[in-house]
Amino acid sequence: MSIKNSLEDPLNFLNTTWKFDDQREGFICKFAGIQCWHPDETRVLSISLPGMRLKGEFPRGIQNCTSITSLDLSSNELYGTIPWDISKLIGFTVMLDLSSNNFSGAIPSDIANCSFLSSLRLDGNKLEGPIPPEIGLLGRLKNFNVANNMLTGPVPSFINATFPTESYANNPGLCGGPLRVCGFHHNMLSTLMNRRVQFACGFVTGWSLFTVLGIYLFFFGLPRVNKMFLFIKKRTKVMVIDENEWPRGEEVNNDPKVSKMEKIVTRMSFMELSTATMNFSQDNEIGNGMLGKVYKALVPNGWTVAIKRFHVSEDLEEEFVSEITTLGSLRHPNLVPLIGFCYERDERILVYKYMPNGNLHEWLHSTDDKARLLDFPLRVKIVLGIAKALTWLHDGGNFHVVHGNISTQCILLDENFDPKLSNFWEATLAKTNDIDSNLSLFPIVESIDFTTYKKDVYRFGVVLLELLTRKESYILSCSSLNLSSSSFACPLDVDKLLLGQGFDNMVMQLLELASNCMKFIPDQRPTMQQVYQTVAAIARVCDQTGDSEIQLHSD
């Protein structure tokens, strides 16, 4: 509400979509441009309001969104200075885009304290003065743009990245780096400012090295002659690594593939993830799949995450990249959010938002008591969410994606039992004119034929049938379902927990839909758009039936 009240909204975008008359927990998560960590919990994950012609100064009310990781206010008409204490407002933000506004004044040096930033866009404003050299210490920064301002002086020296001329374009007063050589005055100023930064870095690094070396020598004595220890600086942390374990050839930091992945999702260090999982302790393990083990962890900023550590013994590079390309680039309420990744030596790790209710398969096949909680309206809600996600993936406008491996194991459930589709390592991505260039690290096909789409439709039918019968998917086949008679004269009877609850007719409609999705000839199967429309119609009737039951009991 503070953000809304601080901005002029000539298009009435916020006025019409941000309604505060519903005070239930998590109601703001349904606002346009808002994504939350959990749908029923008022913790904002990202705010995206580009191109809304919003007017006003930087909304300081954002400081109340203490868990925000992404803020996009680009292409509006915001003015004034960027807050001098911006790190106190958005300290955990990974992506900040204030481009194409009317911000003026200096870039605050405090922005360097936003240590999680991987993307910072301030281009297309009226900013002036020097670029704070402290920004060069942002070790995660992979996307930086201050073009089209009135900045002057030397550009920063970045510790983990280099940026092209385009990042500084149309700032005649800038020099150094990829631009023209700075004059004597600028060189002196740059030297003095950078020395302060380098001294701080050198002191911290040197003290850390001395401490680690002292501890090692105290406990183990001098190293053997055939060992050499490499001290690798990672921000202010130090690793001591045996040279035999160090990767040969080009360092990971110089890998262009990793640079592209860092533009899609935040890169995290192995040490951070190892600490969060207590060295990948079995006590933290919550799953073990084809690609690797999954661990539940609490990271320092208070987020609960699921960490998937890929099997080291197998070549899973393509699956790893596929998951980052799809889940890292696509945002939908029914896709599981990918938060970060780790790419160090042989380690391939993905970090997701944690889903407290596990996967759908566990709920259907563990115990009757657990399955009983999945009443028919809740199962329809789950089916509707997955149908909505697949419809969006198949025809999302500027992209087309086929999941390729839909199952109840890859349908995760949040605390509200809203479904989240995961496991995109077999996904197929089609090329379009507007596709993000970041996706070029993943094999993209020119087009997807209709039979490939219909594979997703078939697998959706299997999931739907499994949801209605509680039979394992390997038992189900299109030949085993016979709906030609009005009775269930086949071994795949409907789950008895669903019958006699007033929904039998809708159960039959969904069984018929499952049968159509699983037809042997692909072009006889419906599209996901048709499937979604059918499920949505059933869901509306189901809601009305449920409301009638509640009214009947209250009477």
PyMOL commands that set and color helices and strands:
alter all, ss='L'
color gray80, all
select helices_A, chain A and resi 2-5+13-17+27-30+60-64+86-89+109-113+133-137+165-168+184-220+243-245+252-254+256-264+270-276+282-284+317-329+360-365+368-372+376-394+408-410+437-441+450-469+478-480+504-517+522-524+528-554
alter helices_A, ss='H'
color red, helices_A
select strands_A, chain A and resi 34-38+41-48+55-56+70-72+77-81+95-97+102-105+119-121+126-129+143-145+150-154+173-175+229-234+237-242+266-267+285-288+292-298+304-310+338-344+347-353+400-402+411-413+419-421+428-430
alter strands_A, ss='S'
color yellow, strands_A
deselect
rebuild
show_as cartoon
